[in-house]
Amino acid sequence: MINFNAFDVVSLYIEKDTETAEHCGAGGMFQVIKVIAVIADDNEIDITENIDQGKFYTKSEDVAVDLGINPKSIAFEE
């Protein structure tokens, strides 16, 4: 697990897998392939291992919540 301060995150890049959800009958949902957190000093941290990549999500905000990040305080890059 990668340690990071959730308050320092300014944006998240989430690479999504929608094909697996479609094949499972969960159209409109996605699984996470990769998550990159951009920190206030413009450094990027790969925090993919901090998320359950087998879980299905309906929106990016739910990924942020699972990472302990307030989705209202960041931008999403997709």
Secondary structure as UniProt FT lines:
FT   HELIX           6..8
FT   STRAND          9..17
FT   HELIX           19..23
FT   TURN            24..25
FT   TURN            27..28
FT   STRAND          30..39
FT   TURN            40..41
FT   STRAND          44..46
FT   HELIX           48..50
FT   TURN            53..54
FT   HELIX           60..66
FT   TURN            67..68
FT   HELIX           71..73
FT   STRAND          75..77
//
